[in-house]
Amino acid sequence: MYAAQALLERLAADGLTVATAESCTGGMIAAALTDVPGASQVFGCGIVSYSNEIKERILGVDAAILAAHGAVSEETAQAMLAGLLRLSQADLGVAVTGVAGPDGGSAEKPVGLVYLAAGGATRQRVRRCLFAGDRAAVRRQTVATALEMLEEAREEAQK
């Protein structure tokens, strides 16, 4: 919770807003942020887009991206972030998609593979992570990395 609290305090001081688009974490990033009293000053919305249908319909991820690269891909994470920023009008956002396990993995996309995209309208970063552990561990590590990436995006927004 400390990382989320410190991030929210810095976002508020900078006058920035934030939103989340989550697949494999199922809302855990939004929960980490909204566990902090006063989060509503900077946190506008969180979208859990577990299904491809919702990724397409709500976040505007192109079906061709999902068909060509799959839900767990750099391209999908980027498209989720772009849709989130459009929809929420937030200054910064983070999008995550991955294979939390214990099943669903493959040789190409093993359990623990997560793509995270974070940033604002003009600058975004994508990170590919391969986390170890069970489902809960993969999800916890994804939340921690998402908060770190939001902090990086906040710092870049101030340059």
N, C-alpha and C positions, 0 to 999 in steps of 0.2 A: 504494500500500500504506500510505503514511503516514496517510491519512485513515481507513482501516479500523483501523489500529493505535491511533490516538488515540481513535477512537470506542469500540473495545473496552475500552480502558483506563478511559475515563469510565463506560461501562456497568458494568464490574466494580466500580469505586469506588462506584457508586450502588446496587449490588446488583440490577441489572436484567438480564433475559434477552431474547434477540432471536431471531427466526426470519424466513425469507424464503419468498415464493411468487413464482416467476418464470415468465414465458412468453417474451417476446422475447429475454431475456438468457440463457436456457438454463442458469442456474446460476452465472453470472459474479459475481453479488453474493455468493452463498454462498462462492464461491471466493475472492473478495477478502477476506472475513472470515476464512475458515479458512486462508488463507496466513499469518496472524499466529499465531505460537506462543502457546499458551495460550488460543486462541479458545474452546475447549470450556468454559471457565468461564462464558461467557455465551451462546454460540451453541448452540441446541438442534437446529434442523433447517432444511433448505432443501427446498422442493418445487418441482420443475420441472413445470409444468402446461401443456405446449405445446398439447395438444389440448383441445377443448371437453369431450370425454368425461371427461378427468381433472379439469378445472375443476369439473365437476358432481359426479363420483363421489367424489373425494378432498377437494376444498375446499368442496363443498356449494353451489357457485354454482347458482342456480335456472335451469333450462332456459329459463324465460320471460324472464329477464334477457338471456340470450344471444340468444334469438330476437328480442327487441324492440330491443336496443341493440348487439348484436354482441360479439365477444370483445374488441375494442379499443374500450373505452368506460370512462367514469368509473364507471358502475354496476357493470361487471364487476370493475374494480380494487377497488372498495369491497367487493364480495362476496368476492373472493379474500382480501382482508385479514381480513374477518370470519371466514371459514372457517379461515384460517391460525391466527388467535389462538385460536379454539375448539379446533382440533386440537392445536396445539403447547403451549398453556397458557403461552406466552411473554408477558412483560410488554409487549414492543414487537414490531412486525412491519412488514415492507414487502412490497407486492405490485406487480408491474409487468406490463403488457400493452401491446403495441404492434406497429407495422409496421417491422421493421428493414430490410427490403429485401433484395436490389435490386428484387424484384417483390412483388406482394401489395397494393400501394397502389391507391387510387382517388381520385377528385376529393374525395370526402367524408372519406376517411381516407388521406391521402398517406403515402408512405414517410417515416419519421422521426417520425410521430405516436406518442407514448407517453403512457400514463396511469400514474401512480404513486400509490399510496395507502400512507400510513404512519401509525403511531400505536399506541395501546394500546386497552384495553377501553372507556375512557370518552371518548377524544378521538382522532379520525382526521382527516387532511387528504388531499385528492386534488389532484394537480397534473397539468395537461395541458401537455405539452411537444411542440414540433415541432423536432426536432434535424436538423441539416444533416450531409451527408457520406454516405459509403458505409455498408454494413452494420456493419462493425467500428466506425466512428466513432459511429453511432447507439447501438450497444450500450455502448461506453465511456462516452458521455455519460449514458446511462441509469444505469449503475452509479454514477457520480459523483453524480448527482442523488439516487439512492436513499440513498447514504451521508449526504448532506447532510440529507435529510428524516428519516433516523433520528436524526441529531444534534439536529435541531429537536424531534423527538418526545421524545428523552431530556431535553432542557431543559424541555419542557412538563411532563413527568412529575414533575419536581422542584419544580414550583410548588405 
